[in-house]
Amino acid sequence: MLWTHNDSGDRPRVFAVSHDGALLADIAIAGAQAIDWEDIAVGPAPGGRDALYLADTGDNDAARPEVDVYRVPEPDPAAGGAGGPGASAPAARLALRYPDGPHDAEALLVDPRGGALVIVTKSFAGAARVYVAQRPSATATTTLRRSGSLSLGVGEAVTAGDVAADGRTIALRSYGRAFVWRRHGGESLVAALRRRPCSPSIDLFAEGQGEALALTAHGGAFYTVPEGSSPAIRRYAPARRAAAHR
């Protein structure tokens, strides 16, 4: 199952879809607002349950004094959501502030090993900034900590990201390329991002306006979906070499 959402202009809701694109549930997120949702992730929450994290971090004009990430217990699509038919349980608002002024950001990473939030900004100059909220608060605004930058190349504006459920693989994407890091045991997401990524030889730009990426549980493949009406879900995986028959 995959979770996805619309870009700005829609009400606060998420869609559960099967890997072949069939709609499983349309769930309103209780207690949330949708100014400019840009990314979604699954990660740990207080109490040990999995939660959805929704990044309301879009800021094309770099004018928002705060941005928000909403954390909500992962709904059960079969039950229509934990808050009743078609609704989630109440979401916790994690208000975030950058230490150096507003930024536009479309990529949210949630560490499955501890719940830290990592936001990567969007820059067509190719120098994305990386910010961390180690323990974001649901009762007060958390000031993010700047923890480095990424030089991915001119034009490679980061539009989405994900961390595999096992925590070992990190991926970011631009409109045209994917960038992948392998994480060593015991290191933070930020430490892994300081290394040089690999970049599969895939032309993602041909899909359309691509602002979504989801890794499989062990990071061996990833899914994408572009914006638009009835978009295609695509799955990318390494080519399997057939055993040679002599």
Secondary structure, DSSP 8 states (H G I E B T S, - for coil): -EEE---TTS-SEEEEE-TT--EEEEEE-TT---SS--EEEEEE-TTS-EEEEEEE---TTS--S-EEEEEEE---GGGT-TTSTTB-S--EEEEEE-TTS---EEEEEE-TTT--EEEEE--TTSEEEEEEESS--SSS-EE-EEEEEEE--TT----EEEE-TTS-EEEEE-SS-EEEEE--TT--HHHHHTS--B--S--GGGGSSB---EE-TTSS-EEE-BSSSS---EEE----------
